[in-house]
């Protein structure tokens, strides 16, 4: 089974971390907050407020 998401980078702090995750099917980048009180995920935006999208890396 192919994975759909890939962690591009991660910064660990205390009991949690911030990750940049890319959806390999759409190329959309997400920022993920992982910590003891819960997790959150939202699209990563550039300085103009547009969603950061990588080239699609997965072929069907």
Biopython code that builds the backbone (N, CA, C, O; Angstrom):
import numpy as np
from Bio.PDB.StructureBuilder import StructureBuilder

atoms = [
    (1, "UNK", "N", (0.843, -1.184, 0.000)),
    (1, "UNK", "CA", (0.000, 0.000, 0.000)),
    (1, "UNK", "C", (0.890, 1.249, 0.000)),
    (1, "UNK", "O", (1.807, 1.369, 0.813)),
    (2, "UNK", "N", (0.613, 2.155, -0.901)),
    (2, "UNK", "CA", (1.383, 3.395, -0.982)),
    (2, "UNK", "C", (0.903, 4.390, 0.051)),
    (2, "UNK", "O", (-0.293, 4.503, 0.318)),
    (3, "UNK", "N", (1.856, 5.118, 0.633)),
    (3, "UNK", "CA", (1.499, 6.156, 1.591)),
    (3, "UNK", "C", (1.073, 7.408, 0.851)),
    (3, "UNK", "O", (1.625, 7.734, -0.200)),
    (4, "UNK", "N", (0.094, 8.106, 1.395)),
    (4, "UNK", "CA", (-0.400, 9.320, 0.759)),
    (4, "UNK", "C", (0.293, 10.561, 1.287)),
    (4, "UNK", "O", (0.460, 11.523, 0.536)),
    (5, "UNK", "N", (0.704, 10.581, 2.546)),
    (5, "UNK", "CA", (1.301, 11.756, 3.160)),
    (5, "UNK", "C", (2.755, 11.500, 3.516)),
    (5, "UNK", "O", (3.132, 10.387, 3.883)),
    (6, "UNK", "N", (3.574, 12.553, 3.403)),
    (6, "UNK", "CA", (4.993, 12.454, 3.739)),
    (6, "UNK", "C", (5.370, 13.659, 4.591)),
    (6, "UNK", "O", (5.011, 14.790, 4.265)),
    (7, "UNK", "N", (6.095, 13.420, 5.684)),
    (7, "UNK", "CA", (6.590, 14.506, 6.534)),
    (7, "UNK", "C", (7.821, 15.106, 5.848)),
    (7, "UNK", "O", (8.825, 14.424, 5.643)),
    (8, "UNK", "N", (7.726, 16.409, 5.492)),
    (8, "UNK", "CA", (8.844, 17.099, 4.842)),
    (8, "UNK", "C", (9.825, 17.651, 5.855)),
    (8, "UNK", "O", (11.035, 17.623, 5.631)),
    (9, "UNK", "N", (9.314, 18.151, 6.965)),
    (9, "UNK", "CA", (10.178, 18.672, 8.022)),
    (9, "UNK", "C", (9.439, 18.609, 9.345)),
    (9, "UNK", "O", (8.212, 18.527, 9.392)),
    (10, "UNK", "N", (10.220, 18.649, 10.421)),
    (10, "UNK", "CA", (9.636, 18.580, 11.757)),
    (10, "UNK", "C", (10.538, 19.316, 12.733)),
    (10, "UNK", "O", (11.762, 19.195, 12.695)),
    (11, "UNK", "N", (9.901, 20.081, 13.607)),
    (11, "UNK", "CA", (10.623, 20.725, 14.695)),
    (11, "UNK", "C", (9.979, 20.280, 15.995)),
    (11, "UNK", "O", (8.789, 20.500, 16.225)),
    (12, "UNK", "N", (10.789, 19.649, 16.846)),
    (12, "UNK", "CA", (10.308, 19.115, 18.119)),
    (12, "UNK", "C", (10.550, 20.145, 19.208)),
    (12, "UNK", "O", (11.604, 20.778, 19.254)),
    (13, "UNK", "N", (9.563, 20.309, 20.089)),
    (13, "UNK", "CA", (9.691, 21.202, 21.232)),
    (13, "UNK", "C", (8.945, 20.588, 22.405)),
    (13, "UNK", "O", (7.793, 20.177, 22.266)),
    (14, "UNK", "N", (9.585, 20.525, 23.535)),
    (14, "UNK", "CA", (8.934, 19.985, 24.733)),
    (14, "UNK", "C", (8.242, 18.667, 24.474)),
    (14, "UNK", "O", (8.881, 17.687, 24.089)),
    (15, "UNK", "N", (6.928, 18.639, 24.685)),
    (15, "UNK", "CA", (6.138, 17.418, 24.520)),
    (15, "UNK", "C", (5.379, 17.386, 23.202)),
    (15, "UNK", "O", (4.391, 16.662, 23.080)),
    (16, "UNK", "N", (5.823, 18.160, 22.208)),
    (16, "UNK", "CA", (5.109, 18.183, 20.943)),
    (16, "UNK", "C", (6.021, 18.500, 19.776)),
    (16, "UNK", "O", (7.244, 18.544, 19.910)),
    (17, "UNK", "N", (5.398, 18.718, 18.629)),
    (17, "UNK", "CA", (6.167, 19.077, 17.441)),
    (17, "UNK", "C", (5.283, 19.799, 16.431)),
    (17, "UNK", "O", (4.056, 19.708, 16.464)),
    (18, "UNK", "N", (5.944, 20.510, 15.545)),
    (18, "UNK", "CA", (5.298, 21.122, 14.387)),
    (18, "UNK", "C", (5.883, 20.424, 13.167)),
    (18, "UNK", "O", (7.101, 20.316, 13.031)),
    (19, "UNK", "N", (5.003, 19.945, 12.274)),
    (19, "UNK", "CA", (5.450, 19.242, 11.076)),
    (19, "UNK", "C", (4.903, 19.928, 9.836)),
    (19, "UNK", "O", (3.816, 20.506, 9.856)),
    (20, "UNK", "N", (5.669, 19.856, 8.762)),
    (20, "UNK", "CA", (5.170, 20.214, 7.438)),
    (20, "UNK", "C", (4.975, 18.885, 6.716)),
    (20, "UNK", "O", (5.920, 18.116, 6.541)),
    (21, "UNK", "N", (3.741, 18.627, 6.301)),
    (21, "UNK", "CA", (3.370, 17.360, 5.680)),
    (21, "UNK", "C", (2.838, 17.654, 4.290)),
    (21, "UNK", "O", (2.067, 18.595, 4.107)),
    (22, "UNK", "N", (3.244, 16.853, 3.302)),
    (22, "UNK", "CA", (2.754, 17.036, 1.941)),
    (22, "UNK", "C", (1.865, 15.854, 1.555)),
    (22, "UNK", "O", (2.184, 14.698, 1.835)),
    (23, "UNK", "N", (0.746, 16.169, 0.907)),
    (23, "UNK", "CA", (-0.149, 15.159, 0.348)),
    (23, "UNK", "C", (0.445, 14.773, -1.007)),
    (23, "UNK", "O", (0.500, 15.600, -1.917)),
    (24, "UNK", "N", (0.881, 13.548, -1.142)),
    (24, "UNK", "CA", (1.570, 13.117, -2.353)),
    (24, "UNK", "C", (0.652, 13.019, -3.572)),
    (24, "UNK", "O", (1.142, 12.956, -4.700)),
    (25, "UNK", "N", (-0.662, 13.006, -3.370)),
    (25, "UNK", "CA", (-1.596, 12.952, -4.496)),
    (25, "UNK", "C", (-1.920, 14.346, -5.028)),
    (25, "UNK", "O", (-2.051, 14.528, -6.238)),
    (26, "UNK", "N", (-2.051, 15.324, -4.144)),
    (26, "UNK", "CA", (-2.453, 16.671, -4.570)),
    (26, "UNK", "C", (-1.307, 17.666, -4.559)),
    (26, "UNK", "O", (-1.373, 18.696, -5.230)),
    (27, "UNK", "N", (-0.251, 17.368, -3.800)),
    (27, "UNK", "CA", (0.870, 18.294, -3.661)),
    (27, "UNK", "C", (0.654, 19.361, -2.608)),
    (27, "UNK", "O", (1.553, 20.164, -2.358)),
    (28, "UNK", "N", (-0.520, 19.392, -1.981)),
    (28, "UNK", "CA", (-0.835, 20.403, -0.977)),
    (28, "UNK", "C", (-0.001, 20.168, 0.285)),
    (28, "UNK", "O", (0.116, 19.041, 0.766)),
    (29, "UNK", "N", (0.577, 21.254, 0.812)),
    (29, "UNK", "CA", (1.362, 21.198, 2.049)),
    (29, "UNK", "C", (0.467, 21.575, 3.222)),
    (29, "UNK", "O", (-0.372, 22.470, 3.111)),
    (30, "UNK", "N", (0.648, 20.894, 4.338)),
    (30, "UNK", "CA", (-0.110, 21.153, 5.560)),
    (30, "UNK", "C", (0.859, 21.404, 6.699)),
    (30, "UNK", "O", (1.959, 20.851, 6.724)),
    (31, "UNK", "N", (0.450, 22.235, 7.637)),
    (31, "UNK", "CA", (1.189, 22.395, 8.880)),
    (31, "UNK", "C", (0.410, 21.626, 9.942)),
    (31, "UNK", "O", (-0.798, 21.799, 10.097)),
    (32, "UNK", "N", (1.129, 20.776, 10.665)),
    (32, "UNK", "CA", (0.511, 19.891, 11.651)),
    (32, "UNK", "C", (1.123, 20.172, 13.015)),
    (32, "UNK", "O", (2.344, 20.158, 13.173)),
    (33, "UNK", "N", (0.272, 20.427, 13.992)),
    (33, "UNK", "CA", (0.687, 20.635, 15.377)),
    (33, "UNK", "C", (0.346, 19.366, 16.144)),
    (33, "UNK", "O", (-0.823, 18.995, 16.257)),
    (34, "UNK", "N", (1.367, 18.702, 16.670)),
    (34, "UNK", "CA", (1.181, 17.462, 17.426)),
    (34, "UNK", "C", (1.608, 17.728, 18.858)),
    (34, "UNK", "O", (2.760, 18.079, 19.110)),
    (35, "UNK", "N", (0.672, 17.561, 19.812)),
    (35, "UNK", "CA", (1.035, 17.768, 21.214)),
    (35, "UNK", "C", (0.143, 16.933, 22.113)),
    (35, "UNK", "O", (-0.760, 16.241, 21.643)),
    (36, "UNK", "N", (0.404, 17.004, 23.409)),
    (36, "UNK", "CA", (-0.299, 16.174, 24.390)),
    (36, "UNK", "C", (-1.792, 16.485, 24.489)),
    (36, "UNK", "O", (-2.573, 15.608, 24.856)),
    (37, "UNK", "N", (-2.204, 17.709, 24.172)),
    (37, "UNK", "CA", (-3.614, 18.065, 24.325)),
    (37, "UNK", "C", (-4.424, 17.862, 23.054)),
    (37, "UNK", "O", (-5.632, 18.100, 23.049)),
    (38, "UNK", "N", (-3.781, 17.428, 21.977)),
    (38, "UNK", "CA", (-4.495, 17.168, 20.731)),
    (38, "UNK", "C", (-3.655, 17.535, 19.528)),
    (38, "UNK", "O", (-2.557, 18.075, 19.663)),
    (39, "UNK", "N", (-4.167, 17.244, 18.372)),
    (39, "UNK", "CA", (-3.471, 17.517, 17.126)),
    (39, "UNK", "C", (-4.322, 18.426, 16.250)),
    (39, "UNK", "O", (-5.548, 18.438, 16.355)),
    (40, "UNK", "N", (-3.656, 19.190, 15.384)),
    (40, "UNK", "CA", (-4.389, 20.010, 14.427)),
    (40, "UNK", "C", (-3.643, 20.003, 13.105)),
    (40, "UNK", "O", (-2.426, 19.824, 13.061)),
    (41, "UNK", "N", (-4.397, 20.202, 12.023)),
    (41, "UNK", "CA", (-3.818, 20.187, 10.682)),
    (41, "UNK", "C", (-4.535, 21.224, 9.844)),
    (41, "UNK", "O", (-5.764, 21.272, 9.826)),
    (42, "UNK", "N", (-3.765, 22.063, 9.143)),
    (42, "UNK", "CA", (-4.356, 23.098, 8.302)),
    (42, "UNK", "C", (-3.452, 23.313, 7.096)),
    (42, "UNK", "O", (-2.243, 23.101, 7.196)),
    (43, "UNK", "N", (-4.005, 23.727, 5.960)),
    (43, "UNK", "CA", (-3.152, 23.986, 4.805)),
    (43, "UNK", "C", (-2.111, 25.062, 5.119)),
    (43, "UNK", "O", (-2.398, 26.026, 5.828)),
    (44, "UNK", "N", (-0.919, 24.890, 4.593)),
    (44, "UNK", "CA", (0.165, 25.849, 4.756)),
    (44, "UNK", "C", (-0.010, 26.943, 3.707)),
    (44, "UNK", "O", (-0.183, 26.654, 2.523)),
    (45, "UNK", "N", (0.037, 28.202, 4.148)),
    (45, "UNK", "CA", (-0.148, 29.337, 3.246)),
    (45, "UNK", "C", (1.163, 30.075, 3.026)),
    (45, "UNK", "O", (2.011, 30.139, 3.916)),
    (46, "UNK", "N", (1.320, 30.638, 1.818)),
    (46, "UNK", "CA", (2.500, 31.461, 1.557)),
    (46, "UNK", "C", (2.238, 32.889, 2.022)),
    (46, "UNK", "O", (1.200, 33.165, 2.623)),
    (47, "UNK", "N", (3.170, 33.794, 1.750)),
    (47, "UNK", "CA", (3.043, 35.171, 2.236)),
    (47, "UNK", "C", (1.892, 35.937, 1.576)),
    (47, "UNK", "O", (1.499, 36.996, 2.066)),
    (48, "UNK", "N", (1.354, 35.423, 0.484)),
    (48, "UNK", "CA", (0.220, 36.061, -0.196)),
    (48, "UNK", "C", (-1.114, 35.407, 0.163)),
    (48, "UNK", "O", (-2.160, 35.781, -0.369)),
    (49, "UNK", "N", (-1.071, 34.433, 1.065)),
    (49, "UNK", "CA", (-2.293, 33.776, 1.505)),
    (49, "UNK", "C", (-2.734, 32.631, 0.612)),
    (49, "UNK", "O", (-3.849, 32.131, 0.757)),
    (50, "UNK", "N", (-1.882, 32.209, -0.306)),
    (50, "UNK", "CA", (-2.220, 31.102, -1.199)),
    (50, "UNK", "C", (-1.671, 29.799, -0.626)),
    (50, "UNK", "O", (-0.626, 29.784, 0.025)),
    (51, "UNK", "N", (-2.388, 28.711, -0.876)),
    (51, "UNK", "CA", (-1.974, 27.396, -0.392)),
    (51, "UNK", "C", (-0.675, 26.989, -1.080)),
    (51, "UNK", "O", (-0.538, 27.141, -2.294)),
    (52, "UNK", "N", (0.281, 26.472, -0.305)),
    (52, "UNK", "CA", (1.554, 25.999, -0.849)),
    (52, "UNK", "C", (1.317, 24.624, -1.462)),
    (52, "UNK", "O", (0.839, 23.709, -0.792)),
    (53, "UNK", "N", (1.661, 24.487, -2.759)),
    (53, "UNK", "CA", (1.463, 23.236, -3.471)),
    (53, "UNK", "C", (2.780, 22.834, -4.135)),
    (53, "UNK", "O", (3.381, 23.629, -4.859)),
    (54, "UNK", "N", (3.226, 21.603, -3.890)),
    (54, "UNK", "CA", (4.398, 21.042, -4.552)),
    (54, "UNK", "C", (3.932, 20.356, -5.836)),
    (54, "UNK", "O", (2.745, 20.087, -6.019)),
    (55, "UNK", "N", (4.878, 20.085, -6.703)),
    (55, "UNK", "CA", (4.554, 19.270, -7.870)),
    (55, "UNK", "C", (4.043, 17.929, -7.396)),
    (55, "UNK", "O", (4.501, 17.412, -6.377)),
    (56, "UNK", "N", (3.099, 17.361, -8.123)),
    (56, "UNK", "CA", (2.605, 16.038, -7.755)),
    (56, "UNK", "C", (3.736, 15.039, -7.908)),
    (56, "UNK", "O", (4.422, 15.018, -8.930)),
    (57, "UNK", "N", (3.929, 14.212, -6.892)),
    (57, "UNK", "CA", (5.026, 13.255, -6.900)),
    (57, "UNK", "C", (4.541, 11.824, -7.022)),
    (57, "UNK", "O", (5.342, 10.898, -7.150)),
    (58, "UNK", "N", (3.248, 11.645, -6.984)),
    (58, "UNK", "CA", (2.688, 10.286, -7.026)),
    (58, "UNK", "C", (1.955, 10.098, -8.348)),
    (58, "UNK", "O", (1.176, 10.962, -8.751)),
    (59, "UNK", "N", (2.187, 9.015, -9.007)),
    (59, "UNK", "CA", (1.472, 8.724, -10.245)),
    (59, "UNK", "C", (0.463, 7.627, -10.005)),
    (59, "UNK", "O", (0.676, 6.731, -9.189)),
    (60, "UNK", "N", (-0.634, 7.707, -10.722)),
    (60, "UNK", "CA", (-1.698, 6.701, -10.553)),
    (60, "UNK", "C", (-1.537, 5.604, -11.558)),
    (60, "UNK", "O", (-2.333, 4.665, -11.579)),
]
sb = StructureBuilder()
sb.init_structure("model")
sb.init_model(0)
sb.init_chain("A")
sb.init_seg("    ")
for serial, (resi, resn, name, xyz) in enumerate(atoms, 1):
    if name == "N":
        sb.init_residue(resn, " ", resi, " ")
    sb.init_atom(name, np.array(xyz, "f"), 0.0, 1.0, " ", f" {name:<3s}", serial, name[0])
structure = sb.get_structure()
